């Protein structure tokens, strides 16, 4: 028996289906992302300052301060390791990493020693989720 439609032959359906799938694939690949415009320099975010500062008040006193930051709201403890130019190291901390209460904004760690040369200061923060992060690594 012959088909009443002369264009309908065995395999024509499969070819039409393949052409349709190919067109759909091409159409879906024709999208592109529009490049984002940068905000003017006055509207760009500035780099946030370090959440911890160190100040040398004189040759025998340093103060490490935590003024507070929304980025460090779950900070439990600051641990400061200070090495003076003679190689003497001391470690002090504020707060407690085993606590469940965040460190208060404005906490300080006073240090006394011989800080008349280059002094290396490394401050590590311990957070409520159990993580730790270097918050300051500098030489003064």
URSUL-V307395 format. One record per pair of residues at least 12 apart in sequence whose C-alpha atoms are under 10 Angstrom apart, sorted by the first residue. I is the first residue (numbers start at 1). J is the second residue. If there is no record, write none. Layout:
BEGIN
I,J  I,J
END
This chain:
BEGIN
48,69  48,71  49,69  50,66  50,67  50,68  50,69  50,135  50,136  51,65  51,66  51,67  51,68  51,69  51,70  51,71  51,72  51,125  51,135  51,136  52,64  52,65  52,66  52,67  52,68  52,69  52,78  52,106  52,107  52,108  52,123  52,124  52,125  52,135  52,136  52,137  53,65  53,66  53,67  53,108  53,123  53,135  53,136  53,138  54,66  54,108  54,109  54,110  54,121  54,122  54,123  54,136  54,138  54,139  54,140  55,110  55,140  56,111  56,115  56,116  56,119  56,140  57,115  58,112  58,114  58,115  58,116  59,112  59,113  59,114  59,115  59,116  59,117  60,111  60,112  60,113  60,114  60,115  60,116  61,110  61,111  61,112  61,113  61,114  61,115  61,116  62,82  62,109  62,110  62,111  62,112  62,113  62,114  62,115  62,119  62,121  63,108  63,109  63,110  63,111  63,112  64,78  64,80  64,92  64,93  64,94  64,107  64,108  64,109  64,110  64,111  64,121  64,123  64,136  65,78  65,94  65,105  65,106  65,107  65,108  65,109  65,110  66,78  66,94  66,103  66,104  66,105  66,106  66,107  66,108  66,109  67,104  67,105  67,106  67,107  67,108  68,103  68,104  68,105  68,106  68,107  69,105  72,102  72,103  72,105  72,125  72,126  72,127  72,128  72,135  73,102  73,103  73,104  73,105  73,127  73,128  74,100  74,101  74,102  74,103  74,125  74,126  74,127  74,128  74,129  75,95  75,96  75,97  75,100  75,101  75,102  75,103  75,104  75,105  75,125  75,126  75,127  75,128  75,129  75,130  75,131  75,132  75,133  76,94  76,95  76,96  76,97  76,98  76,99  76,100  76,101  76,102  76,103  76,104  76,125  76,126  76,127  76,128  76,129  76,130  76,132  77,93  77,94  77,95  77,96  77,97  77,98  77,99  77,101  77,102  77,103  77,104  77,107  77,124  77,125  77,126  77,127  77,128  77,132  78,92  78,93  78,94  78,95  78,96  78,97  78,103  78,107  78,108  78,109  78,123  78,124  78,125  78,126  78,127  78,132  78,133  78,134  78,135  79,91  79,92  79,93  79,94  79,95  79,96  79,97  79,109  79,122  79,123  79,124  79,125  79,126  79,134  79,135  80,92  80,93  80,94  80,109  80,111  80,121  80,122  80,123  80,124  80,125  80,134  80,135  80,136  80,137  81,93  81,120  81,121  81,122  81,123  81,124  81,137  82,111  82,113  82,115  82,119  82,120  82,121  82,122  82,123  82,137  82,138  82,139  83,113  83,114  83,115  83,118  83,119  83,120  83,121  83,122  83,139  84,113  84,114  84,115  84,116  84,117  84,118  84,119  84,120  84,121  84,139  84,140  85,114  85,115  85,116  85,117  85,118  85,119  85,120  86,114  86,115  86,116  86,117  86,118  86,119  87,118  87,119  87,120  88,113  88,114  88,119  89,113  89,119  89,120  89,121  90,111  90,112  90,113  90,121  91,111  91,121  91,122  91,123  92,109  92,110  92,111  92,123  93,108  93,109  93,110  93,123  93,124  93,125  94,107  94,108  94,109  94,110  94,125  95,107  95,108  95,109  95,125  95,126  96,126  96,127  97,125  97,126  97,127  97,128  97,130  97,131  97,132  98,126  98,127  98,128  98,130  99,127  99,128  100,127  100,128  100,129  101,128  102,126  102,127  102,128  103,126  103,127  115,140  116,140  117,139  117,140  118,138  118,139  118,140  119,138  119,139  119,140  120,137  120,138  120,139  120,140  121,136  121,137  121,138  121,139  121,140  122,134  122,135  122,136  122,137  122,138  122,139  123,135  123,136  123,137  123,138  124,136  124,137
END
